[in-house]
Amino acid sequence: MIQTPYLLFLGDAPDQLAAKVAQGIKDWRPDNAVGQFRMPGCGADLGLTDMTLDAAKAAGAKTLVVGVANRGGVISKEWKKVLVNALEEGFDLASGLHNLLADEPDLAAVAKATGRALHDVRVPEVEYPIANGKRRSGKRMLAVGTDCSVGKMYTALAVDEVMRKRGMKSTFRATGQTGILITGDGVPLDAVVADFMAGSVEYLTPDNDDDHWDIIEGQGSLFHVSYSGVTMALIHGGQPDALILSHEPTRAHMRGLPDYALPSLEALRDTALPLARVANPNCQVVGVSINTQHMSEDEAMSYMEGVEKRLGLPTVDPFRNGADRLVDALAAM
């Protein structure tokens, strides 16, 4: 198990979105976030106390968590100096990067010498089966997005939180590094061999009580040419009964793809739903989640009202407004 609480390492993240792993932990497990460690030039700020390694250790932090999700998931030489120092200061390290901590000879050597642990949450721990497509009992919800990092995980966590407060049977099913670091369990989907991705989602969401909801963390986007594969695995392996459309309206282009514009919510609906009905003919689109973090209150409300009128679906920002209306729609199924 990864020891808590954490010191969240933001490194030299160029912007707030690049620190989405740390942001998710801070927002959903604030008791686990002692402070943040930022290097010169860091463009992200969680609003936590900036701490040195010594100060964080004195405050009780036990694990330095790499809270940055950079393109390609690599550990830079500049980061390496901090990570080595952290091990020497008595911290364990945890990371969800593709570049594994355990594959770095110097980190592995220092960890062994100091008796510290290296936690790579993006390493599959199960030999997942190939998907068989058999219908499973229980209910499942999946958020699908117009782009990466538009709020699919936040939507799922917010829905799960409301369901549990209402006494409904609900389980958040983590499929990415941030979700796994928040909940302590899940499938690192983008590290699973392609033929087994859909099977890993079937494994993650097994038969359950008829009134139990698996709230599946979404990944990627069907419209993102870099990361569409993980989305397809979730849609077919998850066999969702309900889809929630997720969108961030202030984006100028797809994340990391300046030549690609975001699709409309209508295009997302009309693409995702037929694909979902391949595995579950009864799947429905039940709501829309809008990430309005870069909009004023008036702008956000006006935009969401327009979407709701246009699509005829309950439309909310779960982080700003709560997820009750989305849960109402799910409970009515």
Buried (B, 14 or more C-beta within 10 A) or exposed (E): EBEBBBBBBBBBBBEBBBBBBBBBBBBBBEEBBBBBBBBEEBBBEBEBEBBEBEBBBEEEBBBBBBBBBBEEBEBEEEBEEBBBBBBEBEBBBBBBBBBBBBEBEEBBEBBEEBEBBBBBBBEBEEEBEEBEBEEBEBBBBBBBBBBBBBBBBBBBBBBBBBBBEEEBBBBBBBBBBBBBBBBEBBBBBBBBEEEBBBBBBBBBBEEBEEEBBBBBBBBBBBBBEBBBBBBBBBBBBBBBBBBBBBBBBEBEEBBBBEEBBBBEBEEBBEBBBEBBEEBBEEBBBBBBBBBBBEBEEEEBBEBBEEBBEEBEBBBBBBBBBBBBBBBBBBEEE
